[in-house]
Amino acid sequence: MKIRATCTMCDKDLLLEQLVDSGGRCPNCGEAMQKDYAAVLVDTIGAAQNAGNMFENALEKMAELKPKFRIQKTSALGVLERSVDQLG
């Protein structure tokens, strides 16, 4: 899962994996995304991407099974949406 973000300092788009590669700095303007806890931020980004990939893969496999139910989007995505909204 490729998670996109926008740097609040230079207002340019980036991929979170670029933040991991740059040690928590914006690949566009070079500013630190979190000065005090950069290593924690980088680790957390990696965990979010891995979890997203696992979630995406599980849903794809589930869809291949063609089960006799439909997932209610808000039950699967509502918590994610609220968490993303908290990031600003």
PDB file with SEQRES, HELIX, SHEET and CRYST1 records, atoms N, CA, C and O in Angstrom:
SEQRES   1 A   88  MET LYS ILE ARG ALA THR CYS THR MET CYS ASP LYS ASP          
SEQRES   2 A   88  LEU LEU LEU GLU GLN LEU VAL ASP SER GLY GLY ARG CYS          
SEQRES   3 A   88  PRO ASN CYS GLY GLU ALA MET GLN LYS ASP TYR ALA ALA          
SEQRES   4 A   88  VAL LEU VAL ASP THR ILE GLY ALA ALA GLN ASN ALA GLY          
SEQRES   5 A   88  ASN MET PHE GLU ASN ALA LEU GLU LYS MET ALA GLU LEU          
SEQRES   6 A   88  LYS PRO LYS PHE ARG ILE GLN LYS THR SER ALA LEU GLY          
SEQRES   7 A   88  VAL LEU GLU ARG SER VAL ASP GLN LEU GLY                      
HELIX    1 AA1 LEU A   16  ASP A   21  1                                   6    
HELIX    2 AA2 ALA A   38  GLU A   64  1                                  27    
HELIX    3 AA3 LYS A   73  GLN A   86  1                                  14    
SHEET    1 AA1 2 ARG A   4  THR A   6  0                                        
SHEET    2 AA1 2 ASP A  13  LEU A  15 -1                                        
CRYST1    1.000    1.000    1.000  90.00  90.00  90.00 P 1           1          
ATOM      1  N   MET A   1       0.845  -1.161   0.000  1.00  0.00           N  
ATOM      2  CA  MET A   1       0.000   0.000   0.000  1.00  0.00           C  
ATOM      3  C   MET A   1       0.895   1.229   0.000  1.00  0.00           C  
ATOM      4  O   MET A   1       1.763   1.377   0.860  1.00  0.00           O  
ATOM      5  N   LYS A   2       0.681   2.090  -0.950  1.00  0.00           N  
ATOM      6  CA  LYS A   2       1.458   3.320  -1.060  1.00  0.00           C  
ATOM      7  C   LYS A   2       0.625   4.442  -0.446  1.00  0.00           C  
ATOM      8  O   LYS A   2      -0.399   4.844  -0.999  1.00  0.00           O  
ATOM      9  N   ILE A   3       1.075   4.938   0.696  1.00  0.00           N  
ATOM     10  CA  ILE A   3       0.357   5.985   1.400  1.00  0.00           C  
ATOM     11  C   ILE A   3       0.984   7.321   1.034  1.00  0.00           C  
ATOM     12  O   ILE A   3       2.189   7.520   1.182  1.00  0.00           O  
ATOM     13  N   ARG A   4       0.148   8.230   0.556  1.00  0.00           N  
ATOM     14  CA  ARG A   4       0.609   9.555   0.154  1.00  0.00           C  
ATOM     15  C   ARG A   4       0.312  10.554   1.266  1.00  0.00           C  
ATOM     16  O   ARG A   4      -0.642  10.391   2.028  1.00  0.00           O  
ATOM     17  N   ALA A   5       1.133  11.578   1.347  1.00  0.00           N  
ATOM     18  CA  ALA A   5       0.948  12.645   2.325  1.00  0.00           C  
ATOM     19  C   ALA A   5       1.355  13.961   1.670  1.00  0.00           C  
ATOM     20  O   ALA A   5       1.891  13.982   0.562  1.00  0.00           O  
ATOM     21  N   THR A   6       1.093  15.040   2.368  1.00  0.00           N  
ATOM     22  CA  THR A   6       1.517  16.365   1.931  1.00  0.00           C  
ATOM     23  C   THR A   6       2.315  16.998   3.058  1.00  0.00           C  
ATOM     24  O   THR A   6       1.850  17.057   4.196  1.00  0.00           O  
ATOM     25  N   CYS A   7       3.488  17.462   2.754  1.00  0.00           N  
ATOM     26  CA  CYS A   7       4.338  18.138   3.738  1.00  0.00           C  
ATOM     27  C   CYS A   7       3.666  19.454   4.125  1.00  0.00           C  
ATOM     28  O   CYS A   7       3.278  20.236   3.257  1.00  0.00           O  
ATOM     29  N   THR A   8       3.530  19.696   5.431  1.00  0.00           N  
ATOM     30  CA  THR A   8       2.893  20.938   5.874  1.00  0.00           C  
ATOM     31  C   THR A   8       3.836  22.137   5.798  1.00  0.00           C  
ATOM     32  O   THR A   8       3.406  23.277   5.976  1.00  0.00           O  
ATOM     33  N   MET A   9       5.118  21.884   5.536  1.00  0.00           N  
ATOM     34  CA  MET A   9       6.060  22.996   5.433  1.00  0.00           C  
ATOM     35  C   MET A   9       6.200  23.503   3.998  1.00  0.00           C  
ATOM     36  O   MET A   9       6.214  24.712   3.769  1.00  0.00           O  
ATOM     37  N   CYS A  10       6.304  22.585   3.028  1.00  0.00           N  
ATOM     38  CA  CYS A  10       6.471  23.022   1.637  1.00  0.00           C  
ATOM     39  C   CYS A  10       5.221  22.779   0.792  1.00  0.00           C  
ATOM     40  O   CYS A  10       5.162  23.185  -0.369  1.00  0.00           O  
ATOM     41  N   ASP A  11       4.210  22.108   1.385  1.00  0.00           N  
ATOM     42  CA  ASP A  11       2.931  21.844   0.728  1.00  0.00           C  
ATOM     43  C   ASP A  11       3.068  20.979  -0.527  1.00  0.00           C  
ATOM     44  O   ASP A  11       2.251  21.069  -1.444  1.00  0.00           O  
ATOM     45  N   LYS A  12       4.113  20.137  -0.560  1.00  0.00           N  
ATOM     46  CA  LYS A  12       4.298  19.230  -1.696  1.00  0.00           C  
ATOM     47  C   LYS A  12       3.954  17.811  -1.284  1.00  0.00           C  
ATOM     48  O   LYS A  12       4.130  17.422  -0.129  1.00  0.00           O  
ATOM     49  N   ASP A  13       3.459  17.040  -2.251  1.00  0.00           N  
ATOM     50  CA  ASP A  13       3.088  15.654  -2.003  1.00  0.00           C  
ATOM     51  C   ASP A  13       4.320  14.763  -1.922  1.00  0.00           C  
ATOM     52  O   ASP A  13       5.357  15.037  -2.525  1.00  0.00           O  
ATOM     53  N   LEU A  14       4.167  13.686  -1.154  1.00  0.00           N  
ATOM     54  CA  LEU A  14       5.236  12.708  -1.013  1.00  0.00           C  
ATOM     55  C   LEU A  14       4.629  11.363  -0.646  1.00  0.00           C  
ATOM     56  O   LEU A  14       3.473  11.281  -0.230  1.00  0.00           O  
ATOM     57  N   LEU A  15       5.415  10.323  -0.805  1.00  0.00           N  
ATOM     58  CA  LEU A  15       5.029   8.994  -0.349  1.00  0.00           C  
ATOM     59  C   LEU A  15       5.659   8.768   1.013  1.00  0.00           C  
ATOM     60  O   LEU A  15       6.801   9.164   1.246  1.00  0.00           O  
ATOM     61  N   LEU A  16       4.919   8.132   1.916  1.00  0.00           N  
ATOM     62  CA  LEU A  16       5.479   7.886   3.240  1.00  0.00           C  
ATOM     63  C   LEU A  16       6.754   7.058   3.170  1.00  0.00           C  
ATOM     64  O   LEU A  16       7.636   7.205   4.016  1.00  0.00           O  
ATOM     65  N   GLU A  17       6.861   6.189   2.170  1.00  0.00           N  
ATOM     66  CA  GLU A  17       8.098   5.400   2.043  1.00  0.00           C  
ATOM     67  C   GLU A  17       9.295   6.304   1.768  1.00  0.00           C  
ATOM     68  O   GLU A  17      10.425   5.954   2.109  1.00  0.00           O  
ATOM     69  N   GLN A  18       9.060   7.469   1.151  1.00  0.00           N  
ATOM     70  CA  GLN A  18      10.150   8.425   0.944  1.00  0.00           C  
ATOM     71  C   GLN A  18      10.632   8.980   2.285  1.00  0.00           C  
ATOM     72  O   GLN A  18      11.820   9.253   2.456  1.00  0.00           O  
ATOM     73  N   LEU A  19       9.709   9.147   3.232  1.00  0.00           N  
ATOM     74  CA  LEU A  19      10.101   9.610   4.564  1.00  0.00           C  
ATOM     75  C   LEU A  19      10.946   8.561   5.265  1.00  0.00           C  
ATOM     76  O   LEU A  19      11.902   8.892   5.967  1.00  0.00           O  
ATOM     77  N   VAL A  20      10.593   7.300   5.075  1.00  0.00           N  
ATOM     78  CA  VAL A  20      11.389   6.217   5.664  1.00  0.00           C  
ATOM     79  C   VAL A  20      12.795   6.251   5.072  1.00  0.00           C  
ATOM     80  O   VAL A  20      13.785   6.182   5.799  1.00  0.00           O  
ATOM     81  N   ASP A  21      12.873   6.357   3.750  1.00  0.00           N  
ATOM     82  CA  ASP A  21      14.169   6.365   3.061  1.00  0.00           C  
ATOM     83  C   ASP A  21      15.036   7.562   3.461  1.00  0.00           C  
ATOM     84  O   ASP A  21      16.263   7.469   3.473  1.00  0.00           O  
ATOM     85  N   SER A  22      14.385   8.692   3.789  1.00  0.00           N  
ATOM     86  CA  SER A  22      15.145   9.901   4.119  1.00  0.00           C  
ATOM     87  C   SER A  22      15.310  10.096   5.631  1.00  0.00           C  
ATOM     88  O   SER A  22      15.735  11.162   6.076  1.00  0.00           O  
ATOM     89  N   GLY A  23      14.977   9.075   6.413  1.00  0.00           N  
ATOM     90  CA  GLY A  23      15.149   9.174   7.858  1.00  0.00           C  
ATOM     91  C   GLY A  23      14.184  10.132   8.532  1.00  0.00           C  
ATOM     92  O   GLY A  23      14.486  10.689   9.588  1.00  0.00           O  
ATOM     93  N   GLY A  24      13.020  10.322   7.920  1.00  0.00           N  
ATOM     94  CA  GLY A  24      12.000  11.181   8.520  1.00  0.00           C  
ATOM     95  C   GLY A  24      12.016  12.619   8.039  1.00  0.00           C  
ATOM     96  O   GLY A  24      11.364  13.484   8.624  1.00  0.00           O  
ATOM     97  N   ARG A  25      12.763  12.875   6.972  1.00  0.00           N  
ATOM     98  CA  ARG A  25      12.823  14.228   6.411  1.00  0.00           C  
ATOM     99  C   ARG A  25      12.037  14.288   5.105  1.00  0.00           C  
ATOM    100  O   ARG A  25      11.976  13.312   4.358  1.00  0.00           O  
ATOM    101  N   CYS A  26      11.441  15.440   4.844  1.00  0.00           N  
ATOM    102  CA  CYS A  26      10.711  15.642   3.601  1.00  0.00           C  
ATOM    103  C   CYS A  26      11.676  15.512   2.427  1.00  0.00           C  
ATOM    104  O   CYS A  26      12.728  16.150   2.427  1.00  0.00           O  
ATOM    105  N   PRO A  27      11.342  14.703   1.431  1.00  0.00           N  
ATOM    106  CA  PRO A  27      12.238  14.561   0.280  1.00  0.00           C  
ATOM    107  C   PRO A  27      12.265  15.807  -0.596  1.00  0.00           C  
ATOM    108  O   PRO A  27      13.137  15.940  -1.455  1.00  0.00           O  
ATOM    109  N   ASN A  28      11.321  16.719  -0.388  1.00  0.00           N  
ATOM    110  CA  ASN A  28      11.246  17.933  -1.199  1.00  0.00           C  
ATOM    111  C   ASN A  28      11.996  19.103  -0.570  1.00  0.00           C  
ATOM    112  O   ASN A  28      12.822  19.740  -1.224  1.00  0.00           O  
ATOM    113  N   CYS A  29      11.707  19.385   0.704  1.00  0.00           N  
ATOM    114  CA  CYS A  29      12.319  20.560   1.340  1.00  0.00           C  
ATOM    115  C   CYS A  29      13.373  20.201   2.386  1.00  0.00           C  
ATOM    116  O   CYS A  29      14.106  21.078   2.842  1.00  0.00           O  
ATOM    117  N   GLY A  30      13.460  18.925   2.772  1.00  0.00           N  
ATOM    118  CA  GLY A  30      14.480  18.479   3.712  1.00  0.00           C  
ATOM    119  C   GLY A  30      14.155  18.687   5.181  1.00  0.00           C  
ATOM    120  O   GLY A  30      14.953  18.329   6.047  1.00  0.00           O  
ATOM    121  N   GLU A  31      12.994  19.260   5.476  1.00  0.00           N  
ATOM    122  CA  GLU A  31      12.616  19.505   6.869  1.00  0.00           C  
ATOM    123  C   GLU A  31      12.260  18.192   7.570  1.00  0.00           C  
ATOM    124  O   GLU A  31      11.693  17.282   6.965  1.00  0.00           O  
ATOM    125  N   ALA A  32      12.604  18.116   8.854  1.00  0.00           N  
ATOM    126  CA  ALA A  32      12.264  16.943   9.659  1.00  0.00           C  
ATOM    127  C   ALA A  32      10.763  16.928   9.916  1.00  0.00           C  
ATOM    128  O   ALA A  32      10.180  17.948  10.283  1.00  0.00           O  
ATOM    129  N   MET A  33      10.147  15.780   9.726  1.00  0.00           N  
ATOM    130  CA  MET A  33       8.714  15.644   9.946  1.00  0.00           C  
ATOM    131  C   MET A  33       8.383  15.569  11.436  1.00  0.00           C  
ATOM    132  O   MET A  33       7.269  15.891  11.849  1.00  0.00           O  
ATOM    133  N   GLN A  34       9.350  15.146  12.230  1.00  0.00           N  
ATOM    134  CA  GLN A  34       9.179  15.064  13.681  1.00  0.00           C  
ATOM    135  C   GLN A  34      10.580  15.161  14.279  1.00  0.00           C  
ATOM    136  O   GLN A  34      11.344  14.197  14.234  1.00  0.00           O  
ATOM    137  N   LYS A  35      10.909  16.295  14.826  1.00  0.00           N  
ATOM    138  CA  LYS A  35      12.283  16.536  15.287  1.00  0.00           C  
ATOM    139  C   LYS A  35      12.697  15.669  16.463  1.00  0.00           C  
ATOM    140  O   LYS A  35      13.828  15.185  16.499  1.00  0.00           O  
ATOM    141  N   ASP A  36      11.809  15.462  17.423  1.00  0.00           N  
ATOM    142  CA  ASP A  36      12.174  14.760  18.651  1.00  0.00           C  
ATOM    143  C   ASP A  36      12.079  13.242  18.556  1.00  0.00           C  
ATOM    144  O   ASP A  36      12.808  12.535  19.252  1.00  0.00           O  
ATOM    145  N   TYR A  37      11.203  12.739  17.715  1.00  0.00           N  
ATOM    146  CA  TYR A  37      10.960  11.296  17.653  1.00  0.00           C  
ATOM    147  C   TYR A  37      11.023  10.777  16.217  1.00  0.00           C  
ATOM    148  O   TYR A  37      10.170   9.989  15.808  1.00  0.00           O  
ATOM    149  N   ALA A  38      12.017  11.206  15.454  1.00  0.00           N  
ATOM    150  CA  ALA A  38      12.124  10.822  14.045  1.00  0.00           C  
ATOM    151  C   ALA A  38      12.208   9.314  13.868  1.00  0.00           C  
ATOM    152  O   ALA A  38      11.565   8.764  12.975  1.00  0.00           O  
ATOM    153  N   ALA A  39      12.991   8.632  14.707  1.00  0.00           N  
ATOM    154  CA  ALA A  39      13.138   7.176  14.577  1.00  0.00           C  
ATOM    155  C   ALA A  39      11.820   6.466  14.863  1.00  0.00           C  
ATOM    156  O   ALA A  39      11.471   5.495  14.192  1.00  0.00           O  
ATOM    157  N   VAL A  40      11.097   6.952  15.854  1.00  0.00           N  
ATOM    158  CA  VAL A  40       9.794   6.364  16.177  1.00  0.00           C  
ATOM    159  C   VAL A  40       8.828   6.586  15.016  1.00  0.00           C  
ATOM    160  O   VAL A  40       8.076   5.683  14.650  1.00  0.00           O  
ATOM    161  N   LEU A  41       8.849   7.789  14.439  1.00  0.00           N  
ATOM    162  CA  LEU A  41       7.983   8.088  13.297  1.00  0.00           C  
ATOM    163  C   LEU A  41       8.282   7.163  12.127  1.00  0.00           C  
ATOM    164  O   LEU A  41       7.364   6.607  11.525  1.00  0.00           O  
ATOM    165  N   VAL A  42       9.552   6.995  11.803  1.00  0.00           N  
ATOM    166  CA  VAL A  42       9.950   6.127  10.685  1.00  0.00           C  
ATOM    167  C   VAL A  42       9.489   4.685  10.936  1.00  0.00           C  
ATOM    168  O   VAL A  42       8.968   4.035  10.030  1.00  0.00           O  
ATOM    169  N   ASP A  43       9.679   4.191  12.152  1.00  0.00           N  
ATOM    170  CA  ASP A  43       9.228   2.836  12.488  1.00  0.00           C  
ATOM    171  C   ASP A  43       7.709   2.715  12.377  1.00  0.00           C  
ATOM    172  O   ASP A  43       7.197   1.707  11.890  1.00  0.00           O  
ATOM    173  N   THR A  44       6.999   3.734  12.825  1.00  0.00           N  
ATOM    174  CA  THR A  44       5.542   3.721  12.787  1.00  0.00           C  
ATOM    175  C   THR A  44       5.023   3.768  11.352  1.00  0.00           C  
ATOM    176  O   THR A  44       4.037   3.109  11.023  1.00  0.00           O  
ATOM    177  N   ILE A  45       5.682   4.541  10.508  1.00  0.00           N  
ATOM    178  CA  ILE A  45       5.310   4.578   9.087  1.00  0.00           C  
ATOM    179  C   ILE A  45       5.464   3.192   8.477  1.00  0.00           C  
ATOM    180  O   ILE A  45       4.577   2.722   7.765  1.00  0.00           O  
ATOM    181  N   GLY A  46       6.581   2.540   8.754  1.00  0.00           N  
ATOM    182  CA  GLY A  46       6.799   1.182   8.243  1.00  0.00           C  
ATOM    183  C   GLY A  46       5.727   0.226   8.725  1.00  0.00           C  
ATOM    184  O   GLY A  46       5.234  -0.598   7.955  1.00  0.00           O  
ATOM    185  N   ALA A  47       5.360   0.329   9.997  1.00  0.00           N  
ATOM    186  CA  ALA A  47       4.316  -0.542  10.550  1.00  0.00           C  
ATOM    187  C   ALA A  47       2.973  -0.277   9.879  1.00  0.00           C  
ATOM    188  O   ALA A  47       2.236  -1.217   9.579  1.00  0.00           O  
ATOM    189  N   ALA A  48       2.647   0.992   9.640  1.00  0.00           N  
ATOM    190  CA  ALA A  48       1.383   1.335   8.980  1.00  0.00           C  
ATOM    191  C   ALA A  48       1.349   0.797   7.549  1.00  0.00           C  
ATOM    192  O   ALA A  48       0.331   0.271   7.100  1.00  0.00           O  
ATOM    193  N   GLN A  49       2.455   0.930   6.847  1.00  0.00           N  
ATOM    194  CA  GLN A  49       2.507   0.419   5.468  1.00  0.00           C  
ATOM    195  C   GLN A  49       2.377  -1.102   5.441  1.00  0.00           C  
ATOM    196  O   GLN A  49       1.655  -1.648   4.607  1.00  0.00           O  
ATOM    197  N   ASN A  50       3.070  -1.785   6.344  1.00  0.00           N  
ATOM    198  CA  ASN A  50       2.968  -3.246   6.397  1.00  0.00           C  
ATOM    199  C   ASN A  50       1.553  -3.689   6.738  1.00  0.00           C  
ATOM    200  O   ASN A  50       1.023  -4.615   6.125  1.00  0.00           O  
ATOM    201  N   ALA A  51       0.940  -3.025   7.719  1.00  0.00           N  
ATOM    202  CA  ALA A  51      -0.433  -3.368   8.099  1.00  0.00           C  
ATOM    203  C   ALA A  51      -1.390  -3.107   6.938  1.00  0.00           C  
ATOM    204  O   ALA A  51      -2.298  -3.898   6.686  1.00  0.00           O  
ATOM    205  N   GLY A  52      -1.184  -2.005   6.239  1.00  0.00           N  
ATOM    206  CA  GLY A  52      -2.019  -1.693   5.076  1.00  0.00           C  
ATOM    207  C   GLY A  52      -1.891  -2.742   3.992  1.00  0.00           C  
ATOM    208  O   GLY A  52      -2.883  -3.145   3.385  1.00  0.00           O  
ATOM    209  N   ASN A  53      -0.665  -3.185   3.748  1.00  0.00           N  
ATOM    210  CA  ASN A  53      -0.448  -4.238   2.744  1.00  0.00           C  
ATOM    211  C   ASN A  53      -1.143  -5.533   3.152  1.00  0.00           C  
ATOM    212  O   ASN A  53      -1.761  -6.201   2.323  1.00  0.00           O  
ATOM    213  N   MET A  54      -1.039  -5.882   4.428  1.00  0.00           N  
ATOM    214  CA  MET A  54      -1.677  -7.110   4.904  1.00  0.00           C  
ATOM    215  C   MET A  54      -3.198  -7.000   4.788  1.00  0.00           C  
ATOM    216  O   MET A  54      -3.856  -7.955   4.376  1.00  0.00           O  
ATOM    217  N   PHE A  55      -3.754  -5.858   5.144  1.00  0.00           N  
ATOM    218  CA  PHE A  55      -5.193  -5.626   5.058  1.00  0.00           C  
ATOM    219  C   PHE A  55      -5.664  -5.714   3.609  1.00  0.00           C  
ATOM    220  O   PHE A  55      -6.659  -6.374   3.308  1.00  0.00           O  
ATOM    221  N   GLU A  56      -4.946  -5.048   2.727  1.00  0.00           N  
ATOM    222  CA  GLU A  56      -5.277  -5.060   1.304  1.00  0.00           C  
ATOM    223  C   GLU A  56      -5.230  -6.484   0.737  1.00  0.00           C  
ATOM    224  O   GLU A  56      -6.137  -6.898   0.016  1.00  0.00           O  
ATOM    225  N   ASN A  57      -4.174  -7.224   1.065  1.00  0.00           N  
ATOM    226  CA  ASN A  57      -4.034  -8.603   0.572  1.00  0.00           C  
ATOM    227  C   ASN A  57      -5.143  -9.506   1.104  1.00  0.00           C  
ATOM    228  O   ASN A  57      -5.684 -10.333   0.370  1.00  0.00           O  
ATOM    229  N   ALA A  58      -5.480  -9.344   2.386  1.00  0.00           N  
ATOM    230  CA  ALA A  58      -6.541 -10.170   2.973  1.00  0.00           C  
ATOM    231  C   ALA A  58      -7.878  -9.894   2.303  1.00  0.00           C  
ATOM    232  O   ALA A  58      -8.633 -10.826   2.028  1.00  0.00           O  
ATOM    233  N   LEU A  59      -8.183  -8.628   2.035  1.00  0.00           N  
ATOM    234  CA  LEU A  59      -9.447  -8.305   1.375  1.00  0.00           C  
ATOM    235  C   LEU A  59      -9.476  -8.840  -0.052  1.00  0.00           C  
ATOM    236  O   LEU A  59     -10.514  -9.313  -0.515  1.00  0.00           O  
ATOM    237  N   GLU A  60      -8.349  -8.768  -0.751  1.00  0.00           N  
ATOM    238  CA  GLU A  60      -8.295  -9.314  -2.113  1.00  0.00           C  
ATOM    239  C   GLU A  60      -8.531 -10.815  -2.109  1.00  0.00           C  
ATOM    240  O   GLU A  60      -9.277 -11.323  -2.946  1.00  0.00           O  
ATOM    241  N   LYS A  61      -7.905 -11.537  -1.177  1.00  0.00           N  
ATOM    242  CA  LYS A  61      -8.105 -12.985  -1.082  1.00  0.00           C  
ATOM    243  C   LYS A  61      -9.545 -13.311  -0.720  1.00  0.00           C  
ATOM    244  O   LYS A  61     -10.127 -14.260  -1.246  1.00  0.00           O  
ATOM    245  N   MET A  62     -10.118 -12.516   0.181  1.00  0.00           N  
ATOM    246  CA  MET A  62     -11.499 -12.717   0.566  1.00  0.00           C  
ATOM    247  C   MET A  62     -12.417 -12.531  -0.641  1.00  0.00           C  
ATOM    248  O   MET A  62     -13.345 -13.313  -0.843  1.00  0.00           O  
ATOM    249  N   ALA A  63     -12.160 -11.506  -1.436  1.00  0.00           N  
ATOM    250  CA  ALA A  63     -12.976 -11.239  -2.617  1.00  0.00           C  
ATOM    251  C   ALA A  63     -12.880 -12.377  -3.629  1.00  0.00           C  
ATOM    252  O   ALA A  63     -13.867 -12.706  -4.287  1.00  0.00           O  
ATOM    253  N   GLU A  64     -11.698 -12.980  -3.755  1.00  0.00           N  
ATOM    254  CA  GLU A  64     -11.524 -14.115  -4.669  1.00  0.00           C  
ATOM    255  C   GLU A  64     -12.397 -15.306  -4.280  1.00  0.00           C  
ATOM    256  O   GLU A  64     -12.789 -16.102  -5.133  1.00  0.00           O  
ATOM    257  N   LEU A  65     -12.699 -15.421  -2.981  1.00  0.00           N  
ATOM    258  CA  LEU A  65     -13.530 -16.527  -2.510  1.00  0.00           C  
ATOM    259  C   LEU A  65     -15.009 -16.322  -2.828  1.00  0.00           C  
ATOM    260  O   LEU A  65     -15.812 -17.247  -2.704  1.00  0.00           O  
ATOM    261  N   LYS A  66     -15.361 -15.108  -3.238  1.00  0.00           N  
ATOM    262  CA  LYS A  66     -16.735 -14.749  -3.584  1.00  0.00           C  
ATOM    263  C   LYS A  66     -17.723 -15.170  -2.494  1.00  0.00           C  
ATOM    264  O   LYS A  66     -18.651 -15.935  -2.758  1.00  0.00           O  
ATOM    265  N   PRO A  67     -17.524 -14.674  -1.274  1.00  0.00           N  
ATOM    266  CA  PRO A  67     -18.416 -15.039  -0.180  1.00  0.00           C  
ATOM    267  C   PRO A  67     -19.809 -14.437  -0.371  1.00  0.00           C  
ATOM    268  O   PRO A  67     -19.989 -13.517  -1.169  1.00  0.00           O  
ATOM    269  N   LYS A  68     -20.758 -14.943   0.341  1.00  0.00           N  
ATOM    270  CA  LYS A  68     -22.148 -14.492   0.251  1.00  0.00           C  
ATOM    271  C   LYS A  68     -22.416 -13.372   1.258  1.00  0.00           C  
ATOM    272  O   LYS A  68     -23.400 -13.418   1.997  1.00  0.00           O  
ATOM    273  N   PHE A  69     -21.559 -12.392   1.281  1.00  0.00           N  
ATOM    274  CA  PHE A  69     -21.771 -11.204   2.109  1.00  0.00           C  
ATOM    275  C   PHE A  69     -21.059 -10.025   1.475  1.00  0.00           C  
ATOM    276  O   PHE A  69     -20.163 -10.184   0.646  1.00  0.00           O  
ATOM    277  N   ARG A  70     -21.481  -8.837   1.888  1.00  0.00           N  
ATOM    278  CA  ARG A  70     -20.820  -7.589   1.497  1.00  0.00           C  
ATOM    279  C   ARG A  70     -20.311  -6.943   2.773  1.00  0.00           C  
ATOM    280  O   ARG A  70     -21.016  -6.896   3.781  1.00  0.00           O  
ATOM    281  N   ILE A  71     -19.124  -6.463   2.726  1.00  0.00           N  
ATOM    282  CA  ILE A  71     -18.566  -5.774   3.886  1.00  0.00           C  
ATOM    283  C   ILE A  71     -19.132  -4.359   3.929  1.00  0.00           C  
ATOM    284  O   ILE A  71     -19.194  -3.668   2.912  1.00  0.00           O  
ATOM    285  N   GLN A  72     -19.540  -3.946   5.115  1.00  0.00           N  
ATOM    286  CA  GLN A  72     -20.007  -2.584   5.308  1.00  0.00           C  
ATOM    287  C   GLN A  72     -18.770  -1.684   5.390  1.00  0.00           C  
ATOM    288  O   GLN A  72     -17.978  -1.782   6.327  1.00  0.00           O  
ATOM    289  N   LYS A  73     -18.620  -0.818   4.405  1.00  0.00           N  
ATOM    290  CA  LYS A  73     -17.406  -0.007   4.295  1.00  0.00           C  
ATOM    291  C   LYS A  73     -17.087   0.767   5.569  1.00  0.00           C  
ATOM    292  O   LYS A  73     -15.927   0.854   5.971  1.00  0.00           O  
ATOM    293  N   THR A  74     -18.106   1.322   6.198  1.00  0.00           N  
ATOM    294  CA  THR A  74     -17.816   2.123   7.389  1.00  0.00           C  
ATOM    295  C   THR A  74     -17.258   1.275   8.519  1.00  0.00           C  
ATOM    296  O   THR A  74     -16.485   1.774   9.338  1.00  0.00           O  
ATOM    297  N   SER A  75     -17.632   0.005   8.581  1.00  0.00           N  
ATOM    298  CA  SER A  75     -17.100  -0.842   9.650  1.00  0.00           C  
ATOM    299  C   SER A  75     -15.631  -1.180   9.403  1.00  0.00           C  
ATOM    300  O   SER A  75     -14.871  -1.372  10.352  1.00  0.00           O  
ATOM    301  N   ALA A  76     -15.233  -1.253   8.140  1.00  0.00           N  
ATOM    302  CA  ALA A  76     -13.848  -1.592   7.807  1.00  0.00           C  
ATOM    303  C   ALA A  76     -12.969  -0.358   7.668  1.00  0.00           C  
ATOM    304  O   ALA A  76     -11.776  -0.403   7.967  1.00  0.00           O  
ATOM    305  N   LEU A  77     -13.554   0.735   7.217  1.00  0.00           N  
ATOM    306  CA  LEU A  77     -12.745   1.916   6.911  1.00  0.00           C  
ATOM    307  C   LEU A  77     -12.984   3.095   7.837  1.00  0.00           C  
ATOM    308  O   LEU A  77     -12.199   4.044   7.840  1.00  0.00           O  
ATOM    309  N   GLY A  78     -14.049   3.055   8.620  1.00  0.00           N  
ATOM    310  CA  GLY A  78     -14.381   4.176   9.494  1.00  0.00           C  
ATOM    311  C   GLY A  78     -13.286   4.508  10.485  1.00  0.00           C  
ATOM    312  O   GLY A  78     -12.938   5.676  10.657  1.00  0.00           O  
ATOM    313  N   VAL A  79     -12.736   3.491  11.144  1.00  0.00           N  
ATOM    314  CA  VAL A  79     -11.661   3.714  12.111  1.00  0.00           C  
ATOM    315  C   VAL A  79     -10.430   4.266  11.402  1.00  0.00           C  
ATOM    316  O   VAL A  79      -9.763   5.165  11.915  1.00  0.00           O  
ATOM    317  N   LEU A  80     -10.131   3.727  10.222  1.00  0.00           N  
ATOM    318  CA  LEU A  80      -8.984   4.229   9.459  1.00  0.00           C  
ATOM    319  C   LEU A  80      -9.187   5.692   9.079  1.00  0.00           C  
ATOM    320  O   LEU A  80      -8.267   6.502   9.184  1.00  0.00           O  
ATOM    321  N   GLU A  81     -10.384   6.019   8.641  1.00  0.00           N  
ATOM    322  CA  GLU A  81     -10.673   7.391   8.241  1.00  0.00           C  
ATOM    323  C   GLU A  81     -10.526   8.351   9.425  1.00  0.00           C  
ATOM    324  O   GLU A  81      -9.963   9.435   9.278  1.00  0.00           O  
ATOM    325  N   ARG A  82     -11.026   7.958  10.583  1.00  0.00           N  
ATOM    326  CA  ARG A  82     -10.897   8.819  11.763  1.00  0.00           C  
ATOM    327  C   ARG A  82      -9.423   8.999  12.144  1.00  0.00           C  
ATOM    328  O   ARG A  82      -9.008  10.096  12.517  1.00  0.00           O  
ATOM    329  N   SER A  83      -8.640   7.930  12.052  1.00  0.00           N  
ATOM    330  CA  SER A  83      -7.215   8.034  12.387  1.00  0.00           C  
ATOM    331  C   SER A  83      -6.478   8.945  11.415  1.00  0.00           C  
ATOM    332  O   SER A  83      -5.650   9.758  11.825  1.00  0.00           O  
ATOM    333  N   VAL A  84      -6.779   8.808  10.129  1.00  0.00           N  
ATOM    334  CA  VAL A  84      -6.143   9.659   9.126  1.00  0.00           C  
ATOM    335  C   VAL A  84      -6.558  11.115   9.351  1.00  0.00           C  
ATOM    336  O   VAL A  84      -5.733  12.020   9.232  1.00  0.00           O  
ATOM    337  N   ASP A  85      -7.832  11.342   9.675  1.00  0.00           N  
ATOM    338  CA  ASP A  85      -8.294  12.697   9.941  1.00  0.00           C  
ATOM    339  C   ASP A  85      -7.553  13.346  11.114  1.00  0.00           C  
ATOM    340  O   ASP A  85      -7.324  14.555  11.108  1.00  0.00           O  
ATOM    341  N   GLN A  86      -7.183  12.556  12.108  1.00  0.00           N  
ATOM    342  CA  GLN A  86      -6.456  13.082  13.262  1.00  0.00           C  
ATOM    343  C   GLN A  86      -5.056  13.572  12.879  1.00  0.00           C  
ATOM    344  O   GLN A  86      -4.473  14.405  13.573  1.00  0.00           O  
ATOM    345  N   LEU A  87      -4.526  13.053  11.779  1.00  0.00           N  
ATOM    346  CA  LEU A  87      -3.206  13.484  11.318  1.00  0.00           C  
ATOM    347  C   LEU A  87      -3.258  14.851  10.630  1.00  0.00           C  
ATOM    348  O   LEU A  87      -2.218  15.429  10.313  1.00  0.00           O  
ATOM    349  N   GLY A  88      -4.446  15.354  10.404  1.00  0.00           N  
ATOM    350  CA  GLY A  88      -4.565  16.707   9.893  1.00  0.00           C  
ATOM    351  C   GLY A  88      -4.868  16.760   8.459  1.00  0.00           C  
ATOM    352  O   GLY A  88      -4.997  17.846   7.895  1.00  0.00           O  
TER     353      GLY A  88                                                      
END                                                                             
